[in-house]
Amino acid sequence: MNRKESTPKVEHPDPFKDEFHRLLGRLVHTQAMFDFNVGLQLNWMGPYCQQDVADLLNPVKAQLGTRIKSLKKLVLDVYEPAGETAIAEFNAWFKKADEARGLRNDYVHGRWGVPGGYNFKPPGRIVDAEPLLAFVRLHWDMSPERPDDSIKMTLAEFAAQVAAVETLYAEYWGLTEKYRQYAKSKKSLETSG
């Protein structure tokens, strides 16, 4: 083996790619922490509501989507005394949480062009162009007549999506605090079950 073959290729720094990967990592990390917290909530609320959640806490047996659905049922039952407004807020939050879960899954399993195009500005030179991300959901349809279903976005738009997911997951705690005083007591759950 000569020296040239053993030297790894060093890529030049690419701030656009680096920032994209940092943001994608933030999205993945945020969802991992959210999944952990959903499990903690199930681990507490299951026994509190006299529900067996053991299978839900086994990541081999249950995916996050299943855990979210089960947590929703428990939350809606526990906070039912808070009234229609509270239930509507929790339902809206769970709908957004499931959409965020789907977004993360799409983004992790799909294909990215980094950059996947350019937003040209006058006078139309590449040096003045803003690089764009291009995303395509995972599929294997490579037929030439297939419409282009790629989604193009700026790095700032992608950053806004990541920040919105981070904010959304944090909002759960705000809702539980807002309606904590109305939550069913363990004793009332025991007598209603």
C-alpha positions in Angstrom: 0.0 0.0 0.0 1.5 3.3 -1.0 1.1 6.6 0.9 -1.4 8.0 -1.6 -3.9 5.1 -1.1 -3.8 5.3 2.7 -4.5 9.0 3.0 -8.2 9.7 3.6 -9.9 12.3 1.3 -10.4 15.5 3.2 -13.4 17.5 2.0 -13.3 21.3 2.1 -15.6 22.8 4.6 -19.1 23.6 3.3 -21.0 25.8 5.7 -24.3 25.2 3.9 -24.0 21.4 4.2 -22.7 21.7 7.8 -25.7 23.8 8.8 -28.1 21.5 7.1 -26.6 18.5 9.0 -26.7 20.4 12.3 -30.4 21.2 11.8 -31.3 17.7 10.8 -29.4 16.4 13.9 -31.3 18.9 16.1 -34.6 17.5 14.6 -33.6 13.9 15.3 -32.3 14.7 18.8 -35.5 16.7 19.6 -37.7 13.8 18.6 -35.6 11.3 20.6 -36.0 13.4 23.7 -39.7 13.8 23.0 -40.0 10.0 22.6 -38.2 9.5 25.9 -40.6 12.0 27.6 -43.7 10.3 26.1 -42.4 7.0 27.6 -41.9 8.7 31.0 -45.5 10.1 30.8 -46.8 6.6 30.0 -44.7 5.1 32.7 -46.3 7.4 35.2 -49.9 7.8 33.8 -50.4 4.1 33.0 -50.3 3.0 36.6 -51.9 6.2 37.7 -54.9 5.4 35.4 -54.7 1.7 36.1 -53.6 0.9 32.6 -51.0 -1.7 31.6 -48.5 0.2 29.4 -45.6 -2.4 29.6 -45.8 -3.2 25.9 -45.8 0.5 25.0 -42.6 1.0 26.9 -40.8 -1.7 24.8 -39.4 0.1 21.8 -39.2 -3.2 19.9 -43.0 -3.7 20.3 -44.3 -0.2 20.0 -43.3 2.7 17.8 -43.6 6.4 18.8 -46.9 6.8 16.9 -48.5 4.1 19.0 -47.1 5.6 22.2 -48.5 9.0 21.3 -52.0 7.5 20.6 -52.0 5.8 23.9 -50.8 8.8 25.8 -53.5 10.9 24.1 -56.2 8.5 25.4 -54.8 8.8 28.9 -54.4 12.5 28.8 -57.9 13.1 27.5 -59.3 11.0 30.2 -57.3 12.6 33.0 -57.9 16.1 31.9 -61.6 15.6 30.9 -62.9 17.6 33.9 -61.0 20.7 32.5 -63.8 21.0 29.9 -64.2 21.3 26.2 -61.6 24.0 25.7 -58.9 22.0 27.4 -59.8 18.8 25.4 -59.8 20.8 22.2 -56.3 22.2 23.0 -55.0 18.7 23.8 -56.5 17.2 20.7 -54.9 20.0 18.5 -51.6 19.5 20.2 -51.6 15.7 19.7 -52.6 16.2 16.0 -49.6 18.6 15.6 -47.3 16.2 17.5 -48.2 13.3 15.2 -47.6 15.5 12.1 -44.2 16.5 13.6 -43.4 12.8 14.1 -44.3 12.2 10.5 -42.2 15.1 9.3 -39.1 13.8 11.2 -39.7 10.3 9.7 -40.0 11.7 6.2 -36.9 13.9 6.6 -34.8 11.1 8.0 -35.7 8.4 5.5 -36.1 10.6 2.4 -33.5 11.9 0.0 -31.9 15.3 0.2 -30.2 17.5 -2.3 -27.7 19.7 -0.4 -27.8 22.0 -2.3 -30.7 20.9 -4.5 -30.9 24.0 -6.5 -30.3 27.7 -6.4 -32.5 30.8 -6.0 -30.9 33.1 -8.5 -30.9 36.8 -7.9 -29.9 39.6 -10.3 -27.7 39.5 -12.2 -28.1 35.7 -12.2 -24.6 34.6 -11.3 -24.0 31.5 -9.2 -21.9 33.5 -6.8 -25.0 35.6 -6.0 -27.4 32.7 -5.8 -28.9 31.3 -2.6 -28.5 27.6 -2.3 -31.7 25.6 -1.7 -32.4 22.3 -0.1 -34.3 19.8 -2.1 -36.2 17.0 -0.4 -37.9 13.9 -1.9 -39.9 11.5 0.3 -38.8 7.9 0.3 -40.1 5.9 -2.7 -38.7 3.9 -5.5 -40.7 5.1 -8.5 -38.1 6.1 -11.0 -40.3 6.2 -14.0 -39.6 9.2 -16.3 -43.3 10.2 -16.4 -43.4 10.5 -12.6 -44.1 14.1 -11.7 -41.3 15.9 -9.8 -42.4 15.7 -6.2 -39.4 17.3 -4.7 -39.8 20.1 -2.1 -37.4 23.0 -2.3 -36.7 25.2 0.7 -34.1 27.6 2.0 -32.0 26.7 4.9 -33.9 29.4 6.9 -37.2 27.7 6.1 -35.8 24.3 7.2 -34.5 26.0 10.4 -38.0 27.4 11.1 -39.5 23.9 10.7 -37.0 22.5 13.2 -37.6 25.3 15.7 -41.4 24.8 15.3 -41.0 21.1 16.2 -38.9 22.0 19.2 -41.4 24.6 20.4 -44.3 22.2 19.8 -42.8 19.4 21.9 -42.2 21.9 24.8 -45.9 23.1 24.6 -47.1 19.8 26.0 -45.7 20.7 29.4 -47.4 24.1 29.3 -50.8 22.4 28.6 -50.4 19.9 31.5 -49.5 22.8 33.8 -52.3 25.0 32.6 -54.9 22.3 33.4 -53.3 20.5 36.2 -55.8 21.7 38.8 -58.6 20.0 36.8 -56.9 16.6 36.4 -58.7 13.6 37.9 -57.2 12.4 41.1 -55.9 8.8 41.4 -58.8 8.1 43.7 -61.5 9.3 41.2 -59.8 7.2 38.5 -59.9 4.1 40.8 -63.7 4.6 41.5 -64.5 5.2 37.9 -62.7 2.2 36.6 
